[in-house]
Amino acid sequence: MADPMQSLTSSGPLFQRMAVIGLGLIGGSLAKAVREQGLAAWVVGVDQRQGEVQRGLELGVIDEAAESVATAIKDADLVVVAVPVRAMETVLAEIRPHLASDVLLTDVGSTKGSFVSAVQSVFGRWPDWVIPGHPIAGSEKSGISAARADLFAKHKVILTPSETSDSAKLERLKALWGGCGATVLTMPVAHHDEVLAATSHLPHLIAFSLVDTLAGEDDNLEIFRYAAGGFRDFTRIAASDPVMWHDIFLSNRDAVLRVIDHFNADLATLRNAIETGDGKRLLQVFSRAKAARDHFSKMLSGQAYVTTMSQKQVTFKLQSGGEVRGDIRVPGDKSISHRSIMLGALSKGVTEVEGFLEGEDSLATLQAFRDMGVTIEGPDKGFVRIHGVGLHGLQAPRGPLYLGNSGTAMRLFAGLLAGQAFDTELTGDESLTKRPMGRVADPLRKMGAVIETAEGGRPPLRIKGGQTLKGLNYVMPMASAQVKSCLLLAGLYADGETRVTEPAPTRDHTERMLNGFGYSVGRDGATAYLKGGGHLTGGPIDVPADISSAAFFLVAASITPGADLTLRHVGINPTRVGVINILKQMGADIVVESEREVGGEPVADLRVRHAKLKGIQIPEDQVPLAIDEFPVLFIAAVCAEGETVLTGAEELRVKESDRIQVMADGLAQLGVKTTVTQDGIVIQGGQAMQSGTVNSHGDHRIAMAFSVASLRSEGDVVITDCANVATSFPNFVDLARTVGIRIQVEESGA
């Protein structure tokens, strides 16, 4: 797809005459960048300091030095106001009579509410040709002499258009900033000011205050003489322009006061903890803060001013062929990792987890509980220590709980939060917001929960606290471990008994772990049941290696001549071994060795060697037991002799992608024909896989499945949109290389 910004700039300058009012660092740098990149045919500057204007002309920052504002903006189709925020209204009043009829007016101030107020005061409204802007860039130097054309390169620029802003002008303004090398984001005015108050304005205020406080100490010279690097780094921003920050704080007063009040309350809590020797509270705050910074820095990949996860574009490039040999252990089971954090947090006492999966999904669950006041140490090489707060000890989070890409976390959280005394909102990334949540919201409402969803029953979920839940006898219309677990977790808080009947067996990790934490869960045929009002007791958990992750290597070894691979400590829960059962029916050589039980979960070592596979009619009773493994099983089917038929797999169409269609499309790119049905697919084995490029649509399992396909392809395979592989399998690429898959990774963008 063509880049709209590139198409805007390819036909010539975006603007004919650009007037910059205020030639300080930001205004001067923007003028210089625009002039050098040819984004405007003529750049004129004006400033109340005439010497700065002349200096800008001498330095090549501008094409024309205007003597007055009226002269500068005459016939200008772009006017950029780059003056201190508290001077905006005066400048706007001065330029109003001279603006051209087709002008686009923007600014570069750090607060947007005050700019919009000034616009409304001067123009009597917010015209559709006024689009506020804020570049997140700067320097300790100031003035036109410090202007740099690359100041905005790889930095964010936030635009805050109104709902009625001229869309064509907005696209041109985005293209202008993009042409300066910036990443352009948009958000509402009020949200911008709240976010910047917390992430920029408060840190500057603290830095100014701290330096001022220490400068007033009796031994101030000694304090500054022996200050370590951390102090210098933190207080560097106290060297910023005092007048500018004076204006910013007064202009963004309300938002800054709110975040100061939050900070003061938290600082008082820390002071009290130090005074009373409350080490538990200090550990809680410090571990939560460290984890939050690490977690969100990783998830947002530098996108500090957006509310959805934004990652680099990741592409897998695989050479055809390769061998599969070795002895490996794949990461811990994601389903068990999620549940270990959840039940550990809701337990009394300490829970220590070994083998925790440090993928983004599991880390999102961990961070959400930290946001609700649970002290969690780690993770450190798979070890996590959770200081449980009991079923009723969670605290209201300050904002929405962000769950990244994890449908498991969102559905399970919906159940356990439905019984809390406080309101919560569950959000996720763009992929998660497309996933159906009505399947959990509807039965929870029957239990008495009050839940709002977006259109089509999709996230975000807004859950109202303080509701009285009642036990429910629910027959699930589809086989889903997530729905079953959600209702059982809600049942912990419900009056009476909650019974969930499943149409086919699904993974039973929740039931096993609840029993392991001392909370009795019964089983009556296809029905799991429990009574509300009990409690959980923390203890040790050893997370088995994830069979869903192992599946990629089970298939890789099965289809590759000469392969001999051992997978260690794999969870072989009877509700999860569908992939083994299906592969064995296809003729796979898989030997289960050293069977044992760890923490209530059966585990074993799996040795798999190459075998000649045959196509089969996949038994429908095995479908729920292998629902996450079908993408790679489709690759096994292509390499088998004869026809493989899958039916009863509607659930695959509502995963991270429509996995049936996306796999069929990807196979078609490699020259393999398939027949897609409403609830499955028909694959004729023995077709040669050619070279090609496959779009994984951001689905980690699709990306990993086609990585395995390269072992039997007749040409190289390229797989795009692979960033989410880190979600479920952080070290997939390293392990793939270890066993002999020829995979390279390319990253681009931010």
HELIX and SHEET records of a PDB file:
HELIX    1   1 PRO A    4  SER A   10  1                                   7    
HELIX    2   2 LEU A   25  GLN A   37  1                                  13    
HELIX    3   3 GLN A   50  GLU A   58  1                                   9    
HELIX    4   4 VAL A   69  ILE A   73  1                                   5    
HELIX    5   5 VAL A   85  ALA A   87  5                                   3    
HELIX    6   6 MET A   88  ILE A   95  1                                   8    
HELIX    7   7 ARG A   96  HIS A   98  5                                   3    
HELIX    8   8 GLY A  113  PHE A  123  1                                  11    
HELIX    9   9 ILE A  144  ALA A  146  5                                   3    
HELIX   10  10 SER A  167  GLY A  179  1                                  13    
HELIX   11  11 VAL A  189  LEU A  196  1                                   8    
HELIX   12  12 ALA A  197  HIS A  201  3                                   5    
HELIX   13  13 LEU A  202  ALA A  215  1                                  14    
HELIX   14  14 ASN A  220  ARG A  225  1                                   6    
HELIX   15  15 GLY A  229  THR A  235  1                                   7    
HELIX   16  16 ARG A  236  ALA A  239  5                                   4    
HELIX   17  17 PRO A  242  SER A  251  1                                  10    
HELIX   18  18 ARG A  253  THR A  276  1                                  24    
HELIX   19  19 GLY A  279  LEU A  300  1                                  22    
HELIX   20  20 LYS A  334  ALA A  345  1                                  12    
HELIX   21  21 GLU A  360  ASP A  371  1                                  12    
HELIX   22  22 GLY A  407  LEU A  417  1                                  11    
HELIX   23  23 LEU A  432  LYS A  434  5                                   3    
HELIX   24  24 GLY A  438  LYS A  446  1                                   9    
HELIX   25  25 GLU A  455  GLY A  457  5                                   3    
HELIX   26  26 ALA A  481  GLY A  491  1                                  11    
HELIX   27  27 HIS A  509  GLY A  516  1                                   8    
HELIX   28  28 ILE A  547  ILE A  559  1                                  13    
HELIX   29  29 GLY A  578  GLN A  585  1                                   8    
HELIX   30  30 GLU A  620  GLN A  622  5                                   3    
HELIX   31  31 PRO A  624  ALA A  626  5                                   3    
HELIX   32  32 PHE A  630  CYS A  639  1                                  10    
HELIX   33  33 GLU A  650  VAL A  654  5                                   5    
HELIX   34  34 ARG A  659  GLN A  669  1                                  11    
HELIX   35  35 HIS A  700  ALA A  709  1                                  10    
HELIX   36  36 VAL A  725  SER A  728  1                                   4    
HELIX   37  37 PHE A  732  VAL A  739  1                                   8    
SHEET    1   A 5 GLU A  64  ALA A  65  0                                        
SHEET    2   A 5 ALA A  40  VAL A  46  1                                        
SHEET    3   A 5 PHE A  15  ILE A  21  1                                        
SHEET    4   A 5 LEU A  78  VAL A  81  1                                        
SHEET    5   A 5 LEU A 104  ASP A 107  1                                        
SHEET    1   B 3 GLY A 133  ILE A 136  0                                        
SHEET    2   B 3 LYS A 156  LEU A 159 -1                                        
SHEET    3   B 3 THR A 183  THR A 186  1                                        
SHEET    1   C 4 GLY A 692  ASN A 695  0                                        
SHEET    2   C 4 VAL A 717  THR A 720  1                                        
SHEET    3   C 4 GLN A 313  GLY A 322 -1                                        
SHEET    4   C 4 ILE A 741  SER A 748 -1                                        
SHEET    1   D 4 ARG A 325  ILE A 328  0                                        
SHEET    2   D 4 ASP A 564  GLY A 571  1                                        
SHEET    3   D 4 GLU A 601  ARG A 609 -1                                        
SHEET    4   D 4 ASP A 589  VAL A 598 -1                                        
SHEET    1   E 4 THR A 375  ASP A 380  0                                        
SHEET    2   E 4 PHE A 383  VAL A 389 -1                                        
SHEET    3   E 4 LYS A 348  GLU A 354 -1                                        
SHEET    4   E 4 ILE A 541  ASP A 542  1                                        
SHEET    1   F 4 LEU A 401  TYR A 402  0                                        
SHEET    2   F 4 THR A 424  THR A 427  1                                        
SHEET    3   F 4 ARG A 458  LYS A 464 -1                                        
SHEET    4   F 4 VAL A 450  ALA A 454 -1                                        
SHEET    1   G 4 ASN A 473  VAL A 475  0                                        
SHEET    2   G 4 GLU A 497  THR A 501  1                                        
SHEET    3   G 4 THR A 527  LYS A 531 -1                                        
SHEET    4   G 4 GLY A 522  ASP A 524 -1                                        
SHEET    1   H 3 GLU A 643  LEU A 646  0                                        
SHEET    2   H 3 GLY A 680  GLN A 684 -1                                        
SHEET    3   H 3 THR A 674  THR A 677 -1                                        
END                                                                             
